[in-house]
């Protein structure tokens, strides 16, 4: 049995601020102790209360100029798009054809997929992300490469093979039968192996025939606790395309609903252009939305209506959507989320921001009993933020009046440089190198 403790300022969310108010949504210890035993959090509290209770043999690692919080949770990201991040100047459908599909064609090569998976995972950890819901490509090799990579570091990750049998280049399409067969093989190999989970992953409605969407629903029925991961109502032209392809469906979400793809582990990326009936249906089925502000702004898709999702009590997590998104950093993504909400005449509080990047993401993934907080008996996935990360951050934090203002500084000025260390199950998986 291995026990270790960390001493620093510590914060985590314990509830959704939109339901209980900011003041009741988090616990904060200006001088706190986090105690971890064999990868599980055992104690969290004020240093004055806990230090005297620790066994003399327990190592206490001190971080006086830092802030500890739960590891970030990215609820929508494409690992095969790592090398095309920042691709210039297109709307969604043109962007897919010009950049995305050619890049994804390379992932039939397992060696290439492994190389990208390793660099992708390093970027996640360097940015404090400890769990992500991840798109692979249509190739089985892409999913094997990803899971093999993250398994080595004992990360809690979710991934799936893209299902895509039309409206894409021939070199990237499968069939309803092959997508079912390949996905089933991957599920049997990887789903719930250690901390790994599988997501049935039709790319989006336009690239799957009704027959393939039926096969996706069949997989969800055949295996327990699978995820469903796809896109929904990201772009106006996309929504019109869906109408023409599925004239018998009432709306975009109904396409998925008719094939039994909605449920408590279904996560739909974007959800910008939804009608009231779609919000109602997402709520009724327990489905979640991934809010991807950086990508939505970069590709010009629109502004996500967080207030509507809250009004309908829909679980919402935060997604970077790399490579449509231009940063792996959920801190940077929160800065963009703030602007998206501002443009709609609303405000995104620092506590709600922390919630979206941690506990909100965990709830969207139905993993809140394992990750997303620092409560005792949850898994010790956490990050240590550096209050001296940059001269500007250090100067601003020296003048803040409370923890909420400090959080706002991190989410508006922070990026990968703010991450001092990242931990998975109590083991350090990233440490910032200080340049002399």
Residue pairs with C-beta under 8 A, 6 or more apart in sequence:
1 37
1 38
2 37
2 38
2 426
3 35
3 36
3 37
3 38
3 42
3 55
3 58
4 35
4 36
4 58
4 59
4 61
4 426
5 33
5 34
5 35
5 36
5 50
5 54
5 58
5 59
5 60
5 61
6 33
6 34
6 36
6 60
6 61
6 62
6 63
6 68
6 384
7 31
7 32
7 33
7 34
7 47
7 51
7 60
7 61
7 62
7 63
8 32
8 34
8 62
8 63
8 64
8 66
8 67
8 68
8 384
9 28
9 29
9 30
9 31
9 32
9 66
9 67
9 68
9 403
10 28
10 29
10 32
10 33
10 34
10 44
10 67
10 68
10 69
10 374
11 26
11 27
11 28
11 29
11 67
11 68
11 69
11 354
11 403
11 407
12 26
12 27
12 44
12 69
12 70
12 358
12 359
12 373
12 374
12 375
13 25
13 26
13 70
13 351
13 354
13 355
13 358
13 359
13 360
13 372
13 373
14 25
14 26
14 27
14 359
14 373
14 375
15 24
15 25
15 359
16 25
16 355
16 359
16 360
16 363
17 25
17 26
17 349
17 351
17 352
17 355
18 310
18 352
22 349
22 351
22 352
22 404
25 351
25 352
25 355
26 351
26 354
27 44
28 403
29 44
29 45
29 46
29 47
30 403
31 46
31 47
31 48
32 44
32 45
32 46
32 47
32 68
33 43
33 44
33 45
33 46
33 47
33 50
33 51
33 54
33 60
34 41
34 43
34 44
34 68
34 374
34 380
34 382
35 41
35 42
35 43
35 44
35 50
35 54
35 58
36 42
36 380
36 426
38 426
39 379
39 380
39 425
39 426
39 427
40 377
40 378
40 379
40 380
40 425
40 426
41 374
41 375
41 376
41 377
41 378
41 379
41 380
42 376
42 377
43 50
43 53
43 376
44 374
44 375
44 376
51 60
54 60
63 384
63 420
65 386
65 387
65 388
66 384
66 385
66 386
66 387
66 420
67 384
67 385
67 387
67 406
67 410
68 374
68 382
68 383
68 384
68 385
69 354
69 358
69 374
69 382
69 383
69 385
70 358
70 359
70 371
70 372
70 373
70 374
70 381
70 382
70 383
71 128
71 129
71 130
71 131
71 358
71 371
71 381
71 382
71 383
71 422
71 423
71 424
72 127
72 128
72 129
72 130
72 131
72 330
72 357
72 358
72 361
72 383
73 129
73 130
73 131
73 132
73 317
73 318
73 357
73 358
73 361
73 362
73 365
73 371
73 372
74 124
74 129
74 131
74 132
74 133
74 318
74 319
74 320
74 330
74 361
75 132
75 133
75 267
75 269
75 288
75 290
75 317
75 318
75 319
75 361
75 364
75 365
76 133
76 135
76 229
76 267
76 269
76 290
76 292
76 317
76 319
76 320
76 321
77 132
77 133
77 134
77 135
77 319
77 320
77 321
77 322
77 325
77 328
78 134
78 135
78 321
78 322
78 323
78 324
79 116
79 117
79 120
79 134
79 135
79 136
79 142
79 146
79 159
79 322
80 103
80 104
80 106
80 107
80 113
80 116
80 135
80 136
80 137
80 142
81 100
81 103
81 104
81 322
81 323
81 324
82 116
82 119
82 120
82 123
82 322
82 323
83 103
83 116
84 99
84 100
84 103
84 323
85 322
85 323
85 325
85 326
86 323
86 326
87 95
87 98
87 99
87 323
90 98
90 99
90 299
91 235
91 237
91 299
91 300
92 234
92 235
92 237
92 238
92 299
92 301
92 324
93 235
93 237
93 238
93 241
95 299
95 324
99 323
100 323
101 168
101 169
101 172
104 137
104 138
104 162
104 172
105 169
105 171
105 172
106 112
106 113
107 113
107 116
107 136
107 137
107 139
107 141
107 142
107 145
108 139
108 141
109 141
110 141
110 144
110 145
113 137
113 139
113 141
113 142
113 144
113 145
113 146
114 145
114 148
114 149
116 145
117 142
117 145
117 146
117 148
117 149
117 150
118 149
120 146
121 149
121 150
121 153
121 155
122 430
123 328
124 130
124 132
124 328
125 153
125 422
125 429
125 430
126 328
126 416
126 419
126 422
126 430
127 327
127 328
127 329
127 330
127 331
127 415
127 416
127 419
128 329
128 330
128 331
128 383
128 385
128 416
128 418
128 419
128 422
129 328
129 330
129 422
130 155
130 156
130 371
130 381
130 382
130 383
130 422
130 423
130 424
130 429
131 155
131 156
131 157
131 158
131 361
131 362
131 365
131 367
131 371
131 381
132 157
132 158
133 158
133 159
133 199
133 227
133 229
133 267
133 290
133 319
133 365
134 146
134 157
134 158
134 159
134 160
134 199
135 159
135 160
135 162
135 201
135 203
135 229
136 142
136 143
136 146
136 159
136 160
136 161
136 162
136 201
137 161
137 162
137 172
138 161
138 162
138 163
138 164
138 172
138 173
138 174
138 179
139 161
140 161
140 182
140 185
140 186
142 161
143 159
143 160
143 161
143 186
143 190
144 186
144 189
146 157
146 159
147 157
147 159
147 190
147 193
147 196
150 157
150 196
151 193
151 194
151 196
153 424
153 429
154 194
154 195
154 424
154 425
154 427
155 195
155 424
155 429
156 195
156 196
156 197
156 367
156 370
156 371
156 379
156 381
156 424
157 195
157 196
157 197
158 196
158 197
158 198
158 199
158 227
158 229
158 365
159 190
159 196
159 198
159 199
160 183
160 186
160 198
160 199
160 200
160 201
160 227
160 229
161 179
161 182
161 183
161 186
161 201
162 201
162 202
162 203
163 174
163 179
163 183
163 200
163 201
163 202
163 203
163 208
163 212
163 215
163 216
164 172
164 173
164 174
164 179
164 202
164 203
164 207
164 208
165 173
165 174
165 175
165 176
165 179
165 207
165 208
165 209
165 211
165 212
166 173
166 206
166 207
166 208
166 209
167 206
167 207
168 203
168 207
174 182
175 212
176 209
176 211
176 212
176 214
176 215
177 215
179 212
179 215
179 216
180 215
180 218
180 219
183 198
183 200
183 201
183 216
183 219
184 219
184 222
186 198
187 198
187 219
187 223
187 226
190 196
190 198
191 197
191 198
191 223
191 225
191 226
192 225
195 425
197 225
197 226
197 227
198 223
198 226
198 227
199 226
199 227
199 228
199 229
199 267
200 216
200 219
200 220
200 226
200 227
200 228
200 229
200 261
201 228
201 229
201 230
202 208
202 212
202 213
202 216
202 230
202 261
203 230
203 231
204 230
204 231
204 232
204 234
204 238
205 213
205 230
205 242
205 245
205 246
205 252
205 255
205 256
206 238
206 241
206 242
206 245
208 216
210 246
210 259
213 255
213 256
213 258
213 259
213 261
214 259
216 228
216 259
216 261
217 259
217 260
217 261
219 226
220 226
220 228
220 260
220 261
220 263
221 260
225 265
226 265
227 265
227 266
227 267
227 365
228 261
228 262
228 263
228 265
228 266
228 267
229 266
229 267
229 269
230 256
230 261
230 268
230 269
231 268
231 269
231 270
232 252
232 253
232 256
232 268
232 269
232 270
232 271
232 274
232 289
233 239
233 252
233 253
233 270
233 271
233 272
233 273
233 274
233 278
234 269
234 270
234 272
234 273
234 296
234 299
234 301
235 272
235 273
235 299
235 301
235 302
236 273
236 302
239 252
239 273
242 249
242 252
242 255
243 252
246 254
246 255
249 255
249 258
250 277
251 275
251 277
251 278
252 273
252 274
252 278
253 262
253 268
253 274
253 278
253 281
253 282
254 278
254 281
256 262
256 266
256 268
257 281
257 285
262 281
262 282
262 285
262 287
263 285
263 286
263 287
264 285
264 286
264 287
264 366
265 365
265 366
266 285
266 286
266 287
266 288
267 287
267 288
267 289
267 290
267 317
267 364
267 365
268 282
268 287
268 288
268 289
268 290
269 289
269 290
269 292
269 319
269 321
270 289
270 290
270 292
270 295
270 296
270 301
270 304
271 278
271 282
271 289
271 290
271 291
271 304
271 309
272 296
272 301
272 302
272 303
272 304
272 305
273 302
274 282
274 305
274 308
279 308
279 309
279 311
279 312
279 314
280 312
281 287
282 288
282 289
282 312
282 314
283 312
283 313
283 314
286 315
287 314
287 315
288 314
288 315
288 316
288 317
288 363
288 364
288 365
289 304
289 309
289 314
289 315
289 316
289 317
289 364
290 316
290 317
290 318
290 319
290 321
290 364
291 304
291 306
291 309
291 316
291 317
291 318
291 319
291 337
291 356
292 304
292 318
292 319
292 320
292 321
292 324
292 325
292 333
293 304
293 333
293 336
293 337
293 339
293 340
294 320
294 321
294 325
294 326
294 327
294 332
294 333
294 336
295 301
295 319
295 320
295 321
295 324
295 325
295 326
296 302
296 303
296 304
296 321
296 340
297 336
297 339
297 340
298 324
298 325
298 326
299 324
303 340
303 343
303 344
304 340
305 344
306 316
306 341
306 346
306 348
307 344
307 346
309 316
310 316
315 360
315 363
315 364
316 356
316 360
316 364
317 356
317 360
317 361
317 362
317 363
317 364
317 365
318 330
318 333
318 334
318 337
318 356
318 357
318 360
318 361
319 325
319 333
320 327
320 328
320 329
320 330
320 333
322 328
325 333
327 333
327 415
328 416
329 414
329 415
329 416
330 357
331 357
331 410
331 411
331 414
331 415
331 418
332 414
332 415
333 357
334 348
334 353
334 356
334 357
334 411
335 411
335 412
335 413
335 414
337 348
337 353
337 356
338 348
338 353
338 411
338 412
341 347
341 348
342 348
349 404
350 404
350 405
350 407
350 408
350 411
351 404
351 407
353 407
353 408
353 411
354 407
358 372
358 373
359 368
359 372
359 373
360 372
361 372
362 368
362 370
362 371
362 372
362 373
363 372
369 378
370 378
370 379
371 378
371 379
371 381
372 378
374 382
379 425
380 423
380 424
380 425
380 426
381 423
381 424
381 425
382 422
382 423
383 419
383 420
383 421
383 422
383 423
384 419
384 420
384 421
384 422
384 423
385 410
385 414
385 418
385 419
385 420
386 417
386 418
386 419
386 420
386 432
387 393
387 394
387 397
387 406
388 394
389 414
389 417
389 418
389 420
390 413
390 417
390 418
392 413
393 409
393 410
393 413
393 414
393 418
396 409
396 413
397 406
397 409
400 406
400 409
410 418
417 432
419 430
419 432
420 431
420 432
421 428
421 430
421 431
421 432
422 428
422 429
422 430
422 431
423 429
